[in-house]
């Protein structure tokens, strides 16, 4: 049986792709092409750098556990973003992110500090 949420590793042991079950079947997505993942109830929508969207019947926690060590950060109960695609952080109560695909994603007040720490680590 195929694990529907597993990472494919390159020869150095670094993940390169994630296998997700979509309406088309099992799709292997390059993790670096994922701009963000947005959850709504028990579904997630993957937004890819080529403007493609993929709807998946899984919760965001499953993907967070797989992707957090690869430059992704949970900024809201409904949003996991790839730091590579963050264009601007706009301050505010929690603030929001302007992504490279021109979307604006809210940052939850209680996740703001974690996001800012992740950015510091990423920029080193």
Secondary structure as GFF3:
##gff-version 3
##sequence-region A 1 124
A	DSSP	beta_strand	7	9	.	.	.	ID=ss1
A	DSSP	beta_strand	15	22	.	.	.	ID=ss2
A	DSSP	beta_strand	25	30	.	.	.	ID=ss3
A	DSSP	three_ten_helix	31	33	.	.	.	ID=ss4
A	DSSP	beta_strand	34	40	.	.	.	ID=ss5
A	DSSP	beta_strand	43	48	.	.	.	ID=ss6
A	DSSP	beta_strand	53	56	.	.	.	ID=ss7
A	DSSP	alpha_helix	60	67	.	.	.	ID=ss8
A	DSSP	three_ten_helix	68	70	.	.	.	ID=ss9
A	DSSP	beta_strand	72	76	.	.	.	ID=ss10
A	DSSP	beta_strand	79	82	.	.	.	ID=ss11
A	DSSP	three_ten_helix	83	85	.	.	.	ID=ss12
A	DSSP	beta_strand	86	90	.	.	.	ID=ss13
A	DSSP	beta_strand	96	99	.	.	.	ID=ss14
A	DSSP	beta_strand	104	106	.	.	.	ID=ss15
A	DSSP	three_ten_helix	109	111	.	.	.	ID=ss16
A	DSSP	alpha_helix	112	122	.	.	.	ID=ss17
###
